[in-house]
Amino acid sequence: MNAITSPDPDLLARETLRLLGPAPDNWVPEHAGITHDVLVVGGGQSGTAYAFALRRAGIARTTVIDNASGPAASAWRLRARMQKLRTPKNLVGPELGLPALSFQAWYEAREGAKAYAALDRIPRLAWADYVDWLRDFLGVAVRWGTHLLRIDHVTDGAVPHFRVTLQHGGEQRVETVRKIVLATGVSGGGAPFVPPVLQAAVDAGLAAHTASTIDFAALRGKTVAVVGAAASAFDAAGVALEAGAHAVHLFARRDHIAASPVARTRAYPGLYDHYHSLPDALRWSQALRYRRAGSTPPSDALDRVLRHPHFHLHLSAPWRSARVEGARVVADAGSASSLPFDFVIAGTGYSSEPLQRPELAALAPHIRRWRDQYTPPPDARDDELAASPFLGAGLELQEKTPGAAPWLRHIHVHNPGGFASVGVPLGDVPSMRRDIPAAVARIGHDLLHADLALHQARIDADVAPDFGAERYAAALWQGGGPSPAASGHVPQAPEAPQTPRQSALAP
Ligand SMILES: Cc1cc2nc3c(=O)[nH]c(=O)nc-3n(C[C@H](O)[C@H](O)[C@H](O)COP(=O)(O)OP(=O)(O)OC[C@H]3O[C@@H](n4cnc5c(N)ncnc54)[C@H](O)[C@@H]3O)c2cc1C
């Protein structure tokens, strides 16, 4: 690492905020009985970026909650196990286009430009530190340890809003909010997917999903199975091997490891910027292409396990059955039978079924899913994709039956449940540049229109004159004086008369 380059690493970031100027005053009218205009659920990189973007949009009565106990319990620190981020280091992230607040600026201010140039990808824990710094630096206050349990829409208010049931420290309380952003992370669209064949092992404490915190030290000397062959599965296998597992066996359903990152073909601006406007059939086929090709582990995640002689790969080996025998799980997988393991890790991904999210379960029957919107040809069916919500351009939920639940559009989904709609896993770095501004713009639009009468009264209000007629009274031509030609004065083109509207808009 290079030496620290500046005695004040935040200088550039602070100067940028100074030049940007203060955030606009809150413009959203207050309504009696409404606690917050926006509730952001999730205080990670997405929630932080939303809170900042909303503040810069003049939407100030925002509250951010997170059921994690604090930043030390973030996904990046506890559940992500790769050494480096999988995404390229130079994407726009939660800094939302302010370069001095970017990871690069943060890292260079601490480690030097050469050290940044030397990175091929971002070290995971450096990213976690950066996200925590950004949250603190921007003054985003997160109510840690606060869990959103339930959302109920309110029909009889002056404006559409929700009653949300929150839990903090064992106590429940109800607050009211007009808009909700679900920046709830990888399992926020549904739940970690545990194949039924593994359930008995999970129940016996002999298996866990990669989304869980796993005591890898306890796997020392043990024989471990990893089910699944995407990035998280390889990361978990790598950590288990490094923790001293006796052997790690990784099981893939395919006859090869997915190696073609097919989403790369659509990473150019025209497609990225306008993805949501593509026809449903095209978005479906793209989502399906991605799912069928499989999510690829980065090549260094592969190297991490391949350097261990006691790493074993099983291809074309879906788990057919598994039984708990004493303290072991005995599996039949692919063509092999009765393989014994001390512990099993399921790197089997996440569902996008809102019914599995406690906070969405009551609303789920009203949510428009892809299956309600688009019927693919028989060879392009995918029930998992079909269950995911069909989001609008502002990431808003939509109603399944027109007119039945219009209030759903006040819930904005920024988690991977929106993948089929927007073409990237929402919450990942690549989603931020486009989708956070889009959702914030829609939130502003809806808040404005819900209060249109108030805004009309506000913009029609009397405006005190900047000056009185006495200022120019002395210059009024009284007649009878020398003509302009006689005095040698050359008349100028008359100034366009200022309308009251132009005056009102002048700064
Ligand atoms: C192993 C792994 C590797 C990844 N690698 C990359 C990568 O290389 N590049 C990339 O771009 N992305 C990657 N991602 C995806 C994504 O960037 C991360 O998951 C990132 O943490 C998402 O940030 P977020 O703020 O959207 O969600 P999170 O950081 O997960 O924060 C969401 C928060 O919401 C809270 N929450 C959820 N439900 C509720 C509720 N009902 N009430 C209150 N709080 C709630 C959660 O506790 C959580 O703290 C990876 C994800 C994982 C799991």
Ligand as a Chemical Component Dictionary entry (heavy atoms), coordinates in Angstrom:
data_LIG
# 
_chem_comp.id                   LIG 
_chem_comp.type                 NON-POLYMER 
_chem_comp.pdbx_formal_charge   0 
_chem_comp.three_letter_code    LIG 
# 
loop_
_chem_comp_atom.comp_id 
_chem_comp_atom.atom_id 
_chem_comp_atom.alt_atom_id 
_chem_comp_atom.type_symbol 
_chem_comp_atom.charge 
_chem_comp_atom.model_Cartn_x 
_chem_comp_atom.model_Cartn_y 
_chem_comp_atom.model_Cartn_z 
_chem_comp_atom.pdbx_ordinal 
LIG C1  C1  C 0 -21.898 -12.548 -1.663 1  
LIG C2  C2  C 0 -22.289 -11.329 -2.407 2  
LIG C3  C3  C 0 -21.418 -10.769 -3.314 3  
LIG C4  C4  C 0 -21.772 -9.631  -4.034 4  
LIG N1  N1  N 0 -20.885 -9.087  -4.914 5  
LIG C5  C5  C 0 -21.225 -7.986  -5.603 6  
LIG C6  C6  C 0 -20.304 -7.339  -6.474 7  
LIG O1  O1  O 0 -19.171 -7.744  -6.619 8  
LIG N2  N2  N 0 -20.697 -6.250  -7.155 9  
LIG C7  C7  C 0 -21.933 -5.749  -7.005 10 
LIG O2  O2  O 0 -22.243 -4.757  -7.625 11 
LIG N3  N3  N 0 -22.820 -6.338  -6.187 12 
LIG C8  C8  C 0 -22.500 -7.423  -5.487 13 
LIG N4  N4  N 0 -23.394 -7.990  -4.637 14 
LIG C9  C9  C 0 -24.758 -7.499  -4.622 15 
LIG C10 C10 C 0 -24.968 -6.185  -3.887 16 
LIG O3  O3  O 0 -24.100 -5.183  -4.328 17 
LIG C11 C11 C 0 -24.773 -6.341  -2.409 18 
LIG O4  O4  O 0 -25.665 -7.305  -1.937 19 
LIG C12 C12 C 0 -25.014 -5.036  -1.670 20 
LIG O5  O5  O 0 -24.795 -5.240  -0.307 21 
LIG C13 C13 C 0 -26.395 -4.513  -1.910 22 
LIG O6  O6  O 0 -26.519 -3.310  -1.213 23 
LIG P1  P1  P 0 -27.936 -2.846  -0.727 24 
LIG O7  O7  O 0 -27.729 -1.579  0.008  25 
LIG O8  O8  O 0 -28.867 -2.852  -1.872 26 
LIG O9  O9  O 0 -28.399 -4.009  0.253  27 
LIG P2  P2  P 0 -27.736 -4.497  1.611  28 
LIG O10 O10 O 0 -26.356 -4.032  1.775  29 
LIG O11 O11 O 0 -27.972 -5.963  1.702  30 
LIG O12 O12 O 0 -28.616 -3.747  2.678  31 
LIG C14 C14 C 0 -29.985 -4.051  2.809  32 
LIG C15 C15 C 0 -30.336 -3.957  4.249  33 
LIG O13 O13 O 0 -31.749 -4.017  4.362  34 
LIG C16 C16 C 0 -32.052 -4.654  5.558  35 
LIG N5  N5  N 0 -33.435 -5.132  5.518  36 
LIG C17 C17 C 0 -33.964 -6.078  4.711  37 
LIG N6  N6  N 0 -35.264 -6.253  5.000  38 
LIG C18 C18 C 0 -35.562 -5.401  6.000  39 
LIG C19 C19 C 0 -36.733 -5.123  6.744  40 
LIG N7  N7  N 0 -37.890 -5.753  6.502  41 
LIG N8  N8  N 0 -36.685 -4.186  7.718  42 
LIG C20 C20 C 0 -35.531 -3.520  7.969  43 
LIG N9  N9  N 0 -34.386 -3.757  7.302  44 
LIG C21 C21 C 0 -34.399 -4.679  6.326  45 
LIG C22 C22 C 0 -31.027 -5.767  5.625  46 
LIG O14 O14 O 0 -30.842 -6.215  6.940  47 
LIG C23 C23 C 0 -29.792 -5.090  5.089  48 
LIG O15 O15 O 0 -28.978 -4.591  6.127  49 
LIG C24 C24 C 0 -23.036 -9.083  -3.875 50 
LIG C25 C25 C 0 -23.919 -9.650  -2.945 51 
LIG C26 C26 C 0 -23.537 -10.744 -2.205 52 
LIG C27 C27 C 0 -24.500 -11.322 -1.205 53 
# 
loop_
_chem_comp_bond.comp_id 
_chem_comp_bond.atom_id_1 
_chem_comp_bond.atom_id_2 
_chem_comp_bond.value_order 
_chem_comp_bond.pdbx_ordinal 
LIG C1  C2  SING 1  
LIG C2  C3  SING 2  
LIG C2  C26 DOUB 3  
LIG C3  C4  DOUB 4  
LIG C4  N1  SING 5  
LIG C4  C24 SING 6  
LIG N1  C5  DOUB 7  
LIG C5  C6  SING 8  
LIG C5  C8  SING 9  
LIG C6  O1  DOUB 10 
LIG C6  N2  SING 11 
LIG N2  C7  SING 12 
LIG C7  O2  DOUB 13 
LIG C7  N3  SING 14 
LIG N3  C8  DOUB 15 
LIG C8  N4  SING 16 
LIG N4  C9  SING 17 
LIG N4  C24 SING 18 
LIG C9  C10 SING 19 
LIG C10 O3  SING 20 
LIG C10 C11 SING 21 
LIG C11 O4  SING 22 
LIG C11 C12 SING 23 
LIG C12 O5  SING 24 
LIG C12 C13 SING 25 
LIG C13 O6  SING 26 
LIG O6  P1  SING 27 
LIG P1  O7  DOUB 28 
LIG P1  O8  SING 29 
LIG P1  O9  SING 30 
LIG O9  P2  SING 31 
LIG P2  O10 DOUB 32 
LIG P2  O11 SING 33 
LIG P2  O12 SING 34 
LIG O12 C14 SING 35 
LIG C14 C15 SING 36 
LIG C15 O13 SING 37 
LIG C15 C23 SING 38 
LIG O13 C16 SING 39 
LIG C16 N5  SING 40 
LIG C16 C22 SING 41 
LIG N5  C17 SING 42 
LIG N5  C21 SING 43 
LIG C17 N6  DOUB 44 
LIG N6  C18 SING 45 
LIG C18 C19 SING 46 
LIG C18 C21 DOUB 47 
LIG C19 N7  SING 48 
LIG C19 N8  DOUB 49 
LIG N8  C20 SING 50 
LIG C20 N9  DOUB 51 
LIG N9  C21 SING 52 
LIG C22 O14 SING 53 
LIG C22 C23 SING 54 
LIG C23 O15 SING 55 
LIG C24 C25 DOUB 56 
LIG C25 C26 SING 57 
LIG C26 C27 SING 58 
# 
